[in-house]
């Protein structure tokens, strides 16, 4: 269970642990923190709850000297294995990929703080004969609290079990970096055994964004991550991302990111 549910004292401790398949939860209790998530800079203050479904999409963490938070890392396979019977999970997941911060009311902050402190306290009781089941139920209760908090702040959206499963599989394909070889909508629709139009409409209904948005979103983040590594030539990045030529790669970056690859690299790696 230690590799499924872990608490950390700081974000840097978490980064050193290198949990690739974990979901990161941060409840800010004091001070402030900032980070970049898919090319957007976010600021975190007390009462903010951050959920990063894929922490590798976040970078450039900084924090004030008085920053304090409860930091929880959850194995995504473990969370999935709990089989929460609600399709709200995929709605919340896609919403958090657009904005990973929830602003908590004083009441909701107290609920989340109590949930996390209770889990942290009981996590150390590994002599408990039903320890794993106990931790699973405590985590389930907390996740349902998060669903409730997030859902109350969203317009009501219903999603069928079939469409929830479809979107879950679509996002999984992107997490598995299928966009490196395939950036066409038809490929994903074929993999999911539906039409491109249907995939786009379901994505729009749940996230407000078409399926192509999500394909490009994951693609541009991977490109940005590679551009930050100045020792990798642009031509090699274009080849790794399966672009037919450097000029095709440059046009794609210019269209999606608003600047050329070299300009993005120079801006991002410039010394302050």
C-alpha positions as CSV (number, residue, x, y, z in Angstrom):
1,X,0.0,0.0,0.0
2,X,2.9,2.4,0.6
3,X,3.4,2.6,-3.2
4,X,-0.3,3.2,-3.7
5,X,-1.0,5.9,-1.2
6,X,1.9,8.2,-0.1
7,X,2.1,11.5,1.7
8,X,5.0,13.9,1.1
9,X,6.3,16.9,3.0
10,X,7.1,18.9,-0.1
11,X,6.6,18.8,-3.9
12,X,10.4,18.4,-4.3
13,X,10.2,15.2,-2.2
14,X,7.5,13.9,-4.5
15,X,9.5,14.8,-7.6
16,X,12.5,12.9,-6.2
17,X,10.2,9.8,-5.7
18,X,9.4,9.8,-9.4
19,X,6.0,8.1,-9.3
20,X,5.1,8.1,-13.0
21,X,1.6,6.6,-12.7
22,X,0.4,8.6,-9.7
23,X,-2.2,11.3,-9.3
24,X,-0.9,14.2,-7.2
25,X,-3.2,16.0,-4.7
26,X,-2.1,19.2,-2.9
27,X,-4.2,21.0,-0.3
28,X,-2.6,24.4,0.4
29,X,-2.9,25.4,4.1
30,X,-0.4,28.3,4.3
31,X,1.7,30.5,2.0
32,X,1.5,30.2,-1.7
33,X,2.9,28.1,-4.6
34,X,2.9,28.4,-8.4
35,X,3.5,25.9,-11.2
36,X,3.2,25.5,-14.9
37,X,0.6,23.0,-16.2
38,X,0.4,22.5,-20.0
39,X,1.9,25.9,-20.7
40,X,-0.4,27.8,-18.3
41,X,1.0,29.3,-15.1
42,X,-1.1,28.7,-11.9
43,X,-0.9,30.3,-8.5
44,X,-2.0,28.4,-5.4
45,X,-3.1,30.1,-2.1
46,X,-4.5,28.7,1.1
47,X,-7.8,26.9,0.6
48,X,-6.9,25.8,-2.9
49,X,-7.0,22.1,-3.8
50,X,-4.8,21.0,-6.7
51,X,-5.3,17.7,-8.5
52,X,-2.8,16.8,-11.2
53,X,-4.1,13.6,-13.0
54,X,-0.7,13.4,-14.7
55,X,2.0,15.2,-12.7
56,X,4.4,14.9,-15.6
57,X,2.3,17.6,-17.3
58,X,3.3,20.1,-14.5
59,X,6.7,21.8,-14.1
60,X,8.6,24.8,-12.7
61,X,7.2,24.6,-9.2
62,X,8.0,27.5,-6.9
63,X,6.8,28.3,-3.4
64,X,7.0,31.0,-0.7
65,X,9.1,30.5,2.3
66,X,6.1,29.9,4.5
67,X,4.3,27.5,2.1
68,X,2.7,24.5,3.8
69,X,0.4,21.9,2.4
70,X,-0.8,18.3,2.7
71,X,0.6,16.5,-0.4
72,X,-0.9,13.1,-1.3
73,X,0.2,10.8,-4.1
74,X,-2.3,8.1,-5.3
75,X,-1.6,5.3,-7.7
76,X,-4.0,5.7,-10.6
77,X,-4.3,1.9,-11.1
78,X,-5.2,1.6,-7.4
79,X,-7.9,4.4,-7.7
80,X,-9.2,2.7,-10.9
81,X,-9.4,-0.7,-9.2
82,X,-11.7,0.7,-6.6
83,X,-14.4,0.9,-9.3
84,X,-16.2,4.0,-8.2
85,X,-19.7,3.6,-9.6
86,X,-20.0,7.1,-11.1
87,X,-19.3,8.4,-14.6
88,X,-18.6,11.8,-13.0
89,X,-15.0,10.7,-12.7
90,X,-14.2,11.2,-16.4
91,X,-16.0,14.5,-16.4
92,X,-14.0,15.7,-13.5
93,X,-10.8,14.3,-15.0
94,X,-11.2,16.2,-18.2
95,X,-12.1,19.4,-16.4
96,X,-9.0,19.1,-14.2
97,X,-6.9,18.8,-17.3
98,X,-8.2,22.2,-18.3
99,X,-7.8,23.7,-14.8
100,X,-6.3,21.6,-12.0
101,X,-7.2,23.9,-9.1
102,X,-10.4,23.8,-7.1
103,X,-11.2,26.9,-5.0
104,X,-12.7,25.5,-1.7
105,X,-15.3,27.2,0.5
106,X,-14.4,27.3,4.2
107,X,-16.8,24.3,4.7
108,X,-15.3,22.3,1.9
109,X,-11.7,23.1,3.0
110,X,-12.5,21.8,6.5
111,X,-14.0,18.6,5.0
112,X,-10.9,18.0,2.8
113,X,-8.5,18.8,5.6
114,X,-10.2,16.3,7.9
115,X,-10.3,13.6,5.2
116,X,-6.5,14.0,4.4
117,X,-5.4,14.2,8.0
118,X,-7.5,11.1,8.9
119,X,-5.9,9.1,6.0
120,X,-2.4,10.3,7.0
121,X,-3.0,9.2,10.6
122,X,-4.4,5.8,9.7
123,X,-1.8,5.1,7.0
124,X,0.8,4.4,9.8
125,X,-1.4,1.7,11.4
126,X,-0.1,-1.1,9.2
127,X,-0.8,-3.7,12.0
128,X,-4.5,-3.2,11.5
129,X,-5.8,-6.6,10.3
130,X,-7.9,-4.9,7.6
131,X,-5.6,-2.1,6.9
132,X,-5.7,-2.1,3.1
133,X,-9.5,-2.2,3.1
134,X,-9.7,0.5,5.7
135,X,-7.4,2.8,3.7
136,X,-9.4,2.0,0.5
137,X,-12.7,3.1,2.1
138,X,-11.2,6.2,3.6
139,X,-9.8,7.1,0.2
140,X,-13.1,6.4,-1.5
141,X,-14.9,8.7,1.0
142,X,-12.5,11.5,0.2
143,X,-12.8,11.0,-3.6
144,X,-16.6,11.2,-3.3
145,X,-16.2,14.4,-1.3
146,X,-14.1,15.8,-4.1
147,X,-16.7,14.7,-6.7
148,X,-19.4,16.5,-4.7
149,X,-17.3,19.7,-4.4
150,X,-16.3,19.7,-8.0
151,X,-19.8,18.9,-9.3
152,X,-21.4,21.6,-7.3
153,X,-19.2,24.1,-9.1
154,X,-20.1,22.8,-12.6
155,X,-23.1,23.0,-14.8
156,X,-25.0,19.7,-14.7
157,X,-23.8,17.2,-17.3
158,X,-25.1,13.7,-17.6
159,X,-23.0,11.1,-19.3
160,X,-24.0,7.5,-20.0
161,X,-21.9,4.6,-18.9
162,X,-21.0,3.8,-22.5
163,X,-19.8,7.4,-23.2
164,X,-17.9,7.6,-19.9
165,X,-16.0,4.4,-20.8
166,X,-15.4,5.7,-24.4
167,X,-13.9,9.0,-23.1
168,X,-11.8,7.2,-20.5
169,X,-10.3,5.0,-23.2
170,X,-9.7,8.0,-25.4
171,X,-7.8,9.8,-22.7
172,X,-5.8,6.6,-21.9
173,X,-4.7,6.5,-25.6
174,X,-3.3,10.0,-25.2
175,X,-1.6,9.3,-21.9
176,X,0.1,6.3,-23.7
177,X,1.5,8.8,-26.2
178,X,-0.4,7.5,-29.2
179,X,-0.4,11.0,-30.6
180,X,3.3,10.6,-31.4
181,X,2.4,8.3,-34.3
182,X,-1.2,9.4,-34.8
183,X,-2.7,12.9,-34.7
184,X,-5.6,12.3,-36.9
185,X,-9.1,12.1,-35.4
186,X,-10.1,9.2,-37.6
187,X,-7.4,7.0,-36.0
188,X,-8.8,7.4,-32.5
189,X,-12.4,7.0,-33.6
190,X,-11.4,3.7,-35.3
191,X,-9.6,2.5,-32.2
192,X,-12.8,3.2,-30.2
193,X,-15.1,1.7,-32.9
194,X,-17.1,4.9,-33.4
195,X,-17.3,7.7,-36.0
196,X,-15.1,10.8,-35.7
197,X,-18.2,12.9,-35.5
198,X,-19.5,10.9,-32.5
199,X,-16.2,11.2,-30.7
200,X,-16.1,14.9,-31.2
201,X,-19.7,15.4,-30.0
202,X,-19.1,13.4,-26.8
203,X,-15.9,15.3,-26.0
204,X,-17.7,18.6,-26.6
205,X,-20.6,17.6,-24.4
206,X,-18.4,16.6,-21.5
207,X,-15.4,19.1,-21.7
208,X,-16.7,21.8,-24.0
209,X,-13.7,21.0,-26.3
210,X,-13.6,18.8,-29.5
211,X,-11.5,15.6,-29.6
212,X,-8.9,17.3,-31.8
213,X,-8.3,19.8,-29.0
214,X,-7.3,17.0,-26.7
215,X,-5.0,15.4,-29.3
216,X,-3.3,18.7,-29.9
217,X,-3.1,19.5,-26.2
218,X,-1.2,16.4,-25.4
219,X,1.0,16.7,-28.5
220,X,2.0,20.3,-27.8
221,X,2.9,19.5,-24.2
222,X,5.2,16.7,-25.3
223,X,6.8,19.1,-27.8
224,X,7.2,21.8,-25.2
225,X,8.8,19.2,-22.8
226,X,11.3,18.2,-25.5
227,X,12.1,21.8,-26.5
228,X,13.1,22.6,-22.9
229,X,16.0,20.1,-23.4
230,X,18.4,22.3,-25.4
231,X,20.7,19.4,-26.2
232,X,18.1,17.8,-28.5
233,X,18.2,19.3,-32.0
234,X,15.0,20.5,-33.5
235,X,15.3,18.0,-36.3
236,X,15.5,15.2,-33.8
237,X,12.4,16.4,-32.0
238,X,10.6,16.5,-35.3
239,X,11.6,13.0,-36.0
240,X,10.7,11.7,-32.5
241,X,7.2,13.3,-32.9
242,X,6.9,11.6,-36.3
243,X,6.6,14.8,-38.4
244,X,7.4,14.4,-42.1
245,X,9.9,17.2,-42.1
246,X,11.3,20.0,-39.9
247,X,9.3,22.6,-41.8
248,X,6.1,20.6,-41.1
249,X,7.0,20.4,-37.5
250,X,7.7,24.2,-37.3
251,X,4.4,25.0,-38.9
252,X,2.5,22.8,-36.4
253,X,4.3,24.5,-33.5
254,X,3.7,27.9,-34.9
255,X,0.0,27.2,-35.3
256,X,-0.5,25.5,-31.9
257,X,1.9,27.5,-29.7
258,X,1.9,30.8,-31.4
259,X,5.7,30.9,-31.9
260,X,8.4,29.0,-33.8
261,X,10.1,26.0,-32.1
262,X,13.4,28.0,-31.7
263,X,11.6,31.0,-30.3
264,X,9.7,28.9,-27.8
265,X,13.0,27.2,-26.8
266,X,14.8,30.5,-26.4
267,X,12.0,32.1,-24.3
268,X,11.6,29.1,-22.1
269,X,15.2,28.5,-21.4
270,X,16.3,32.1,-21.1
271,X,17.9,33.0,-17.8
272,X,15.9,35.5,-15.7
